[in-house]
Amino acid sequence: MKKTLALLLALVMVFALAACGGTTDDPQTDETTPASEPADVPEGVPANADEAKEMGRKVLILNQHNSRESSNGQFTQAFVDYVNQNSDTLYVDAYYNGELGGIQEALENAIMGTIDIGECMFAQFASFYEPMEVWSMPYLYTDPDDGAKIVDLEKNTLLADMIAECEEVTGVKMLGVIYTNDARQLTCNFPVYTPDDLAGAKIRSMTNPAYTMCIEGMGGTPVPIDWTETISALTTGTVVGEENPYATLVSYQMWDCQDYIMETNHMFDFVVNYMNMSEWESLTAEEQQLLQDACDAEQEFKIEMLTEQLAEYKATCEENGMTIITEEDGLDLDAFKAGVDALKNERYPQYSEYFAWIDDYVANYDAA
């Protein structure tokens, strides 16, 4: 496993260096290339889907809404490479830049069976099974290390039960839940210190009520826009801000359209790797285990990469003219959290027991 992961990390870091070096990737470009055609393919691994079919492998279609060179694209590629290098029967043919659909569209396509594998946040599943949005709520926790506790499904019985119910409703298999230690931050083309500074400002949010509620609670006016259209919206002034983790800010050179980063640390995303249930059930037990092992490989790579490069991401943003505003600079984190929590409790009273359960679970995890 360690030998395989070492090879995997070496391959994917090629793209990490490209991203950190400032590679531009317009999410709306039509010049997308399936990630199944890497520059250097290890011996014995098919170079593309056609070759995989000739070798008798079952080809699984995967959609990623970000570019391959972006941080999220690199994490997905870790999953892809693990499968393609460790299976003699499966091959993942990955498409990037939302070529097969945006975040929500890809999930719907997987439910219908027009694609096999995708990834999204818990919030996207709320369209089909509402309670899943609990795990995409802002300020669910504030310590980056607590993400590992949330994805421990042996102890986190609340999430495990919700996943089982959501799978039954949607008809997709959740292959794995991946956490991050890179929190989402607010960016704008003007400095922000308190929620009052955002009054009347149109801020892009993900197309989900939990995310729009977060922007509203922070003082702004949320404008739901799919990621594939975000850069254009910022460039044309349709919106004046957005929120994303540092890795994404660097991957998409957000300094070209944003001047300030406010370290609000308002949300840590969980990424769910999912698969069409019929395709999942058609696999052997060995193949199913390999896909779940691939999720573990993606998780390991993600945390290792972010831990090593988070400071570099921040420095890159500053070197390119962005100003980072922290609590030490006068950013009123308590006010942002209070505004979001108040709105969260007002709009989601049905989840009050869940919020209390999660608080207790995280606080007492080590004693369980």
Buried (B, 14 or more C-beta within 10 A) or exposed (E): EEEBBEBBBEBBBBBBEBBBEBBEBBBEEEEBEBBBBBEEBEEEBBEBBEBBBEEEBBBBBBBBBBBBBBBBBBBBBBBBBBBBBBBEBBBBBBBBBBBBBBBBBBBBBBBEEBBBBBBBBBBBBBBBBBBBBBBBBBBBBEEBEBBEBBBBBEBBEBBBEBBEEBBEEBBBBBBBBBBBBBBBBBBBBEBBBBBEBBEEBBBBBBBBBBBBBBBBBBBBBBBEBBBBBBBBBBEEEBBBBBBBBBBBBBBBBBBEBBBBBBBBBBBBBBBBBBBBBEBBEEBEEEBBEBBEBBBBBBBBBBBBBBEEBBEEBBBBBEEBEBEBBEEEEEBBBEBBBBBBBEBBEEBBEEBEEBBEBBEEBBEEBEEE
